[in-house]
Amino acid sequence: MGKIITIKDIAKVANVSVTTVSFVLNDKGEKMGISNEVIKKVLKLAEEMSYRPNMIASSLRTGKTRSIGLIVEDISNQFFSEFARVIEREAVQLNYRVFYCSTGGDDARAIELVDSLLQANVDGFIITPTVGMKSTIDRLIDLQRPVVLIDRYFEDQNVSHVVLDNLDGGYTATRHFLEKGFKKIGFVTNLRELVQMQLRKQGYINALNEVGLYDESRTLSLEYHITEEERIEKISEFLNTVTDIDAVLFSTNYLLLAGLQSFKKLGLKIPKDKAVISFDDHDSFRLHSPSITVLSQPIEEMGKKTVRLLMLQMEDKAKFKEQKEKEKGSLIIRESV
């Protein structure tokens, strides 16, 4: 390990005072009347000398830790890991670190994670809330902690969020089946009071109601906290019972991953026996033979927007007005329909 570079070292090489370097590195150069030339010189040297700010000292001085707490449902799910990657990349460019955690959809764990991150004094939160997290989010608002929700939100809560237009997504995917001549379209989803799941289902229902083809018996709602084996079992049972289904829309990628195994178990061929579309892409869907059509979320765009909203809030909590962003998904057409 080389010697740790301090602001004293930079000051010495730049031939300016330690205070000047400190002002420049804390974005106060202009405010303190330091010339542009000196600001550029100090920043260039800091980079060349690989200066790393001492987070602890700087957080004691400014009350800021330059860190963000990112709480998602399941970091091993490809949708969340891609989201996290975009968020981390954007944050690092702004000199912020990201602490990742997963709730596993467990309310108690989610509340515990928020407490831990509050103790770590993170500057802001990006959260995929669990069903019972509303009061915890309220608490963050009361504490005036910057927070942006992703993927889902609580309808009557004034918090910034960045989500998919789920109603439109469910409608678009179902319309695609209808346009391809499928009439008996099934829907497999989660039995949870999560707004994004309800809206995906509502979009599916709306598209079928328009043509008088909605039938409640073709929908399956599964408990969230069950094993992969149980999911496969329940989907197989459903397809064995409601035999007239000719196409199935899955409300998330992990449900389709279980669905594909149910199809295999029952000897069903895609798209010959049943056509398939899933929400949220997954590497294996591209590689699957036939490849799977998906309603994909614009993760890059959503991640950037999330970080931007959080930064605006962290810069000026008083002036910040919550913003609710809805992004349209896109249907990526492959071979499964």
VENLINCOR-V532225 format. One record per run of one state. SS is the DSSP state (A for helix, B for strand, O for the rest). FROM is the first residue (numbers start at 1). LEN is the number of residues. Records with the same first field share a line. If there is no record, write none. Layout:
SS = FROM-LEN ; FROM-LEN
//
This chain:
O = 1-6 ; 15-3 ; 26-10 ; 49-6 ; 63-4 ; 73-5 ; 94-3 ; 103-4 ; 120-4 ; 128-6 ; 143-3 ; 151-9 ; 165-1 ; 180-5 ; 191-4 ; 211-5 ; 223-5 ; 242-5 ; 251-2 ; 267-8 ; 280-3 ; 288-5 ; 297-2 ; 316-8 ; 328-2 ; 333-5
A = 7-8 ; 18-8 ; 36-13 ; 55-8 ; 78-16 ; 107-13 ; 134-9 ; 166-14 ; 195-16 ; 216-3 ; 228-14 ; 253-14 ; 283-5 ; 299-17
B = 67-6 ; 97-6 ; 124-4 ; 146-5 ; 160-5 ; 185-6 ; 219-4 ; 247-4 ; 275-5 ; 293-4 ; 324-4 ; 330-3
//
